[in-house]
Amino acid sequence: MIDFNIVDYGARGDGGNDAQAIQKAIDACSKAGGGRVVVPPGVFKSGPVKLASRLEMHLEAGASLSAIPDIRLYPDYGLNNLGGEGQKWIYADSADFVSITGPGVIDGCGMQWMSGEEKHRFRMEPGRPFVINLENCRHVTLRDVTIIDAPFWTVHLLGCDDVLVQGVRILNNLKIGNSDGINPDRCRNVRIIGCHIEAADDCICLKSEEPQLEERYGPCENIVVQGCTLMSTSCAVKAGTATHGVIRNLVVDSCVITRTNRGLGLAMRDGGTITNVRFSNIVIETRLFDPCWWGAGEPIYVTAFRRKAAAPLGVIENAFFANISCVSENGVYVAAESPEHVRNVVFDNVSVLLAKHSRHSGGYYDRRPSAVPGRLEHPTAGFFISNATDVALRNCSVNYAPNLPDYYGRAAEAENAPGLSISGMTGAHSARG
């Protein structure tokens, strides 16, 4: 493989904008038919750069590539439907065999996009870019790199096919909103393996955004998440809430989730379908936190509500949760506007220990975003099933830590749940009614 060192193309690492030199190295690599663009040790600041096919951007140990937080450098790429955000920093469009690798650091400089600080989050300036945005790319690899301080979504994959994300560390400031970790959006054949992610908002979130992209990119499907450690101010692994199309064939296995508002989530809000999902061999620790962040300590969350009253509402079906251990301030929550929108959900050997370890008061479920009231005041059950069809609890358990507040209720509670089956339920639930 031929190396193209960015220093040889004029990158100085002296605090100036090295984007032009980096782009020259990328273009030379592309013209040569491919190779490796090397970022050597040092701090190189840069505006937007566009990757190319058959190219590996490799950050050596001691290398740091830092975003310049100047909105004038980031053109509008037509993604401002995302709340005024969505500019691109490191990006590619319709590239094949594109990689970002190495032990170096990619620094989104998110703090420099903030305009002030509140108690539990920062006030955010408009125009924040994605750190990495890859659209309509095939045979993508992100490996071993560390990404820090994202100002907005860290890795946005839109319409990509055959993606491997392995051994990546994402370390974001937990007070910067919307700094999701990895968002596969209408992607296929994605493997996220052995990553550690700390994110304000969701760590890993499958999306099916923008109905006009359905014909071009199709569903989000065939996704594997394995062996990851995750911490989030919202949900650790989620499918939705953006569900204009189909999300299907998701497998999440052997992960550890800690200090998180919500563990595993399936959230139908915009029509479409979430189907054929399996979560297994997972340890979850969730807690209540400030309501400026979505989530109320639910370890597992399966909900279908309209985002707006006039919006369509699709279906969540064929979801399987097995061998999952939860220590949480809230219980498992399965709910929909009516039973036909959530169906065939199985919990097999799922244990819930209800324990209070934050100063925030519970006794409610968080249904945001939704046309129904976002906060549902209700006693905290180990499993609460509301308006769902064919839900099964097999060999599950609910236990209670001592000295819990009065808002903790039954081990299992159901309302309007046709086809509900409970077998082999164990635990100290009799003490709670």
C-alpha positions in Angstrom: 0.0 0.0 0.0 1.3 3.5 -0.9 1.4 6.1 1.9 0.5 9.7 1.3 1.7 11.6 4.4 -0.2 14.9 4.9 3.0 16.7 5.9 4.4 16.0 2.4 1.4 17.9 1.0 1.8 21.0 3.2 0.2 20.1 6.5 2.1 22.0 9.2 0.3 21.3 12.5 1.0 24.8 13.7 -2.6 25.8 14.6 -3.6 26.9 11.1 -6.2 25.2 8.9 -4.5 22.2 7.3 -7.7 21.1 5.4 -6.2 22.1 2.0 -3.1 20.1 2.5 -5.0 17.1 3.8 -7.4 17.3 0.8 -4.3 17.4 -1.5 -3.0 14.2 0.0 -6.5 12.6 -0.3 -6.8 13.6 -4.0 -3.3 12.4 -4.8 -4.1 9.0 -3.2 -7.3 8.8 -5.2 -5.6 9.7 -8.4 -3.0 7.0 -7.8 -5.7 4.4 -7.6 -5.9 4.2 -3.8 -3.6 3.9 -0.8 -3.2 5.2 2.7 -3.4 8.9 3.8 -1.2 9.1 6.9 -1.7 11.6 9.7 1.6 11.6 11.7 2.1 12.5 15.3 1.1 16.1 16.1 -2.1 18.2 16.3 -3.5 19.1 12.9 -6.5 21.4 12.8 -8.8 21.2 9.8 -12.0 22.3 8.2 -14.1 19.8 6.1 -12.3 17.1 4.1 -13.8 14.6 1.6 -12.6 11.0 1.5 -12.5 8.9 -1.6 -12.7 5.3 -2.8 -10.0 2.8 -2.1 -8.6 5.0 0.6 -7.6 4.5 4.2 -7.1 7.5 6.4 -4.7 6.3 9.1 -4.0 8.3 12.2 -0.7 7.2 13.8 -0.1 7.0 17.6 0.2 10.6 18.8 -1.7 12.0 15.9 -4.7 14.3 16.5 -7.0 15.7 13.8 -9.1 18.5 15.3 -12.2 20.2 13.8 -12.1 24.0 13.5 -15.3 25.4 15.1 -16.0 28.1 12.5 -19.4 27.8 10.9 -18.2 29.6 7.8 -16.0 26.7 6.9 -19.0 24.2 6.8 -21.2 24.6 3.7 -24.8 23.6 3.9 -25.1 20.1 2.5 -28.9 20.0 2.5 -29.1 18.3 5.9 -30.5 21.1 7.9 -33.8 19.2 8.4 -31.9 18.0 11.5 -32.8 20.9 13.6 -30.4 23.3 11.9 -27.5 20.9 12.2 -26.0 18.4 9.9 -23.0 20.0 8.3 -20.1 17.6 7.4 -16.5 17.6 8.6 -14.9 14.2 7.6 -17.2 12.9 4.9 -17.5 10.7 1.8 -20.3 10.3 -0.7 -20.7 7.2 -2.9 -17.2 5.9 -2.1 -16.2 2.2 -2.0 -13.6 0.6 0.2 -13.1 3.7 2.4 -11.5 3.3 5.9 -10.5 5.4 8.9 -8.0 3.5 11.1 -5.2 3.8 13.6 -4.5 4.6 17.3 -4.7 8.4 16.8 -7.4 10.8 17.9 -10.2 12.6 16.0 -11.3 15.6 18.1 -14.6 17.2 17.2 -13.9 20.2 19.5 -17.5 20.1 20.6 -17.0 22.3 23.6 -16.0 25.2 21.3 -19.5 25.1 19.7 -21.2 25.7 23.0 -22.6 29.1 24.0 -23.2 28.6 27.7 -23.7 26.0 30.5 -26.8 24.9 32.3 -26.9 22.5 35.2 -27.1 19.3 33.2 -26.3 20.3 29.7 -24.7 23.0 27.6 -26.5 25.5 25.4 -25.5 24.8 21.8 -24.7 27.0 18.9 -26.3 26.2 15.5 -24.5 24.7 12.6 -22.7 22.0 14.5 -21.3 19.3 12.1 -21.2 15.6 12.1 -17.7 14.3 13.0 -17.8 11.5 10.4 -20.6 11.4 7.7 -20.5 8.6 5.1 -23.3 8.5 2.6 -24.0 5.8 0.0 -20.7 4.1 0.6 -19.8 0.5 0.4 -17.2 -1.7 2.2 -16.6 0.8 5.0 -14.2 0.2 7.9 -13.7 2.2 11.0 -11.1 0.5 13.3 -9.2 1.3 16.4 -9.5 5.1 16.2 -10.5 7.2 19.2 -13.1 10.0 18.6 -13.6 12.6 21.3 -15.8 15.7 22.0 -18.3 15.5 19.2 -20.4 18.6 18.7 -23.2 16.7 17.0 -23.7 13.0 15.9 -20.3 11.3 16.0 -20.6 8.7 13.2 -23.5 9.1 10.8 -23.8 6.3 8.2 -26.5 7.0 5.6 -27.4 4.5 3.0 -24.2 2.5 3.4 -23.7 -1.2 2.7 -21.1 -3.5 4.4 -19.8 -1.5 7.3 -17.4 -2.7 10.0 -16.9 -0.6 13.1 -14.4 -2.4 15.4 -12.4 -1.4 18.4 -13.5 2.3 18.2 -13.6 4.5 21.3 -16.1 7.4 21.4 -15.6 9.6 24.4 -18.1 12.5 24.2 -18.9 15.2 26.8 -22.0 14.0 28.6 -23.5 17.5 28.7 -23.4 18.2 24.9 -26.8 17.3 23.4 -27.3 15.2 20.2 -23.7 13.9 20.4 -24.9 10.3 19.5 -22.2 7.7 19.1 -22.9 5.6 16.0 -26.1 6.1 13.9 -26.7 3.6 11.0 -29.5 5.3 9.0 -31.0 3.2 6.2 -27.8 1.0 6.2 -27.3 -2.7 5.5 -24.9 -5.3 6.7 -23.4 -3.3 9.6 -21.2 -4.9 12.3 -20.3 -2.8 15.5 -17.9 -4.9 17.5 -15.8 -4.4 20.6 -16.4 -0.6 20.9 -16.6 1.6 24.0 -19.0 4.5 23.7 -19.8 7.4 26.1 -22.4 9.7 24.6 -24.8 12.4 25.4 -27.8 11.1 23.7 -27.9 7.5 22.2 -24.7 5.4 22.0 -25.9 3.4 19.0 -29.1 4.3 17.2 -30.7 2.7 14.1 -32.7 5.1 12.1 -34.9 5.1 9.0 -35.0 8.8 8.4 -36.7 10.9 5.7 -39.4 9.1 3.7 -38.1 10.5 0.4 -35.0 8.4 0.9 -36.9 5.1 0.9 -36.6 4.5 -2.9 -32.9 5.3 -2.9 -31.6 3.6 0.2 -34.4 1.3 1.4 -34.5 -0.2 4.9 -32.1 -0.3 7.7 -31.3 -4.0 8.1 -28.9 -6.7 9.0 -27.2 -5.0 11.9 -25.0 -6.8 14.6 -23.8 -5.1 17.8 -21.5 -7.3 19.9 -19.1 -7.0 22.8 -19.6 -3.3 23.4 -19.5 -1.2 26.6 -21.9 1.7 26.6 -22.8 4.7 28.7 -25.4 7.3 27.7 -27.5 10.2 28.9 -30.4 8.7 26.9 -30.5 5.2 25.4 -27.6 2.8 25.0 -28.9 0.8 22.0 -32.0 2.0 20.2 -33.9 1.4 17.0 -36.0 4.5 16.3 -37.3 7.0 17.0 -36.9 8.0 13.3 -39.0 5.2 11.8 -40.3 6.4 8.4 -39.3 3.1 6.8 -38.3 -0.4 7.9 -35.8 -1.4 10.6 -35.2 -5.1 10.7 -32.8 -8.0 11.5 -31.0 -6.5 14.5 -28.9 -8.6 16.8 -27.3 -7.2 20.0 -25.2 -9.6 22.1 -22.7 -9.6 24.9 -22.8 -5.9 25.8 -22.5 -4.1 29.2 -24.6 -0.9 29.7 -23.9 1.3 32.7 -24.9 4.7 34.2 -27.5 5.2 31.5 -31.0 6.8 31.3 -32.4 3.9 29.3 -30.8 0.6 28.3 -32.4 -1.0 25.2 -35.0 0.7 23.2 -37.4 0.1 20.3 -39.3 3.3 19.6 -41.9 3.6 16.8 -42.9 7.2 16.1 -43.3 7.9 12.4 -44.9 4.8 10.7 -42.8 2.0 9.2 -41.9 -1.2 10.9 -39.4 -2.5 13.4 -39.2 -6.3 13.2 -37.0 -9.3 13.9 -34.8 -8.0 16.7 -32.8 -10.0 19.3 -31.1 -8.8 22.4 -29.2 -11.4 24.5 -26.5 -11.8 27.1 -26.6 -8.2 28.3 -25.9 -6.5 31.6 -27.8 -3.3 32.2 -27.6 -0.6 34.9 -29.9 2.4 34.5 -30.8 5.4 36.6 -33.1 8.3 36.7 -31.6 11.6 35.6 -32.7 15.2 34.8 -35.7 15.3 32.5 -33.8 17.5 30.0 -32.7 14.1 28.7 -35.1 11.5 27.4 -35.5 8.4 29.5 -36.6 7.5 33.0 -34.4 4.7 34.0 -36.1 2.0 32.0 -33.7 -0.9 31.3 -35.9 -2.1 28.3 -38.3 0.2 26.5 -40.6 -0.9 23.7 -43.1 1.8 22.7 -45.2 2.8 19.7 -46.8 6.3 19.8 -47.4 8.9 17.1 -44.9 11.7 17.1 -47.7 14.1 16.0 -51.4 13.5 16.2 -51.9 13.4 12.4 -48.8 11.2 11.8 -49.0 7.5 10.8 -48.1 4.8 13.3 -46.4 1.5 12.3 -45.7 -1.7 14.1 -43.1 -3.2 16.4 -43.1 -7.0 16.1 -41.0 -10.1 16.7 -38.7 -8.7 19.4 -36.8 -11.2 21.6 -35.0 -10.4 24.9 -33.0 -13.2 26.5 -30.5 -13.7 29.3 -30.5 -10.0 30.4 -29.7 -8.8 33.9 -31.0 -5.4 34.9 -30.3 -3.2 38.0 -32.5 -0.2 37.5 -34.6 2.6 39.0 -37.4 1.8 36.7 -38.9 -1.3 35.2 -39.3 -2.8 31.7 -41.9 -0.8 29.8 -43.9 -2.1 26.8 -46.6 0.2 25.6 -48.5 1.5 22.5 -51.5 3.6 21.5 -53.4 0.3 20.8 -52.4 -3.4 21.0 -52.0 -3.9 17.2 -48.9 -1.7 17.1 -46.7 -3.8 19.4 -47.0 -7.6 19.0 -45.0 -10.8 19.7 -42.5 -9.5 22.3 -40.7 -12.2 24.3 -38.7 -11.8 27.6 -36.9 -15.0 28.4 -34.7 -15.1 31.6 -34.8 -11.3 32.1 -34.0 -10.3 35.7 -34.9 -6.9 37.1 -33.5 -5.6 40.5 -35.3 -2.4 41.3 -32.9 -0.2 43.3 -32.8 3.5 44.1 -29.4 5.1 43.6 -30.0 8.6 42.3 -31.6 11.7 44.0 -34.2 12.0 41.2 -37.8 11.0 42.0 -39.5 8.3 39.9 -43.0 6.9 39.7 -43.4 7.7 36.0 -42.6 6.6 32.4 -41.1 8.8 29.7 -42.9 8.5 26.4 -41.2 11.5 24.5 -41.4 12.3 21.7 -45.1 11.6 21.3 -48.5 13.2 20.7 -49.7 11.7 24.0 -48.4 13.3 27.2 -44.7 12.6 27.4 -44.7 11.8 31.1 -47.0 9.1 32.3 -47.4 9.1 36.1 -47.7 5.5 37.2 -46.3 3.3 40.0 -43.0 1.6 39.0 -43.5 -2.0 38.1 -40.9 -4.6 37.3 -42.6 -5.2 34.0 -45.4 -2.9 32.8 -47.3 -4.0 29.7 -49.9 -1.6 28.3 -51.7 -2.0 24.9 -49.6 -4.7 23.5 -50.4 -8.1 21.9 -48.8 -11.5 22.6 -46.2 -10.5 25.1 -44.5 -13.4 26.9 -42.6 -13.4 30.2 -40.7 -16.7 30.6 -38.6 -17.5 33.6 -38.2 -13.8 34.5 -37.6 -12.4 37.9 -38.2 -9.1 39.8 -36.6 -8.3 43.1 -36.5 -5.1 45.2 -33.6 -3.4 47.0 -34.4 -2.3 50.6 -35.9 1.1 51.5 -37.5 1.9 48.2 -39.9 4.9 48.0 -43.6 4.3 48.0 -44.0 4.7 44.2 -42.6 1.2 43.6 -45.4 -1.2 42.8 -46.0 -4.7 41.5 -43.6 -7.0 39.9 -45.7 -7.3 36.8 -48.7 -5.2 35.7 -50.7 -5.3 32.5 -53.6 -3.5 31.0 -55.2 -4.3 27.6 -52.6 -6.9 26.7 -54.3 -9.7 24.7 -52.4 -12.9 24.5 -50.1 -12.0 27.5 -48.5 -15.1 29.0 -46.4 -15.3 32.2 -44.6 -18.5 33.2 -41.9 -19.3 35.7 -41.9 -15.8 37.3 -39.8 -15.6 40.4 -38.5 -13.0 42.9 -39.8 -11.0 45.8 -42.7 -9.6 44.0 -45.3 -10.8 46.6 -44.0 -8.1 49.0 -45.2 -5.4 46.5 -48.7 -6.7 45.8 
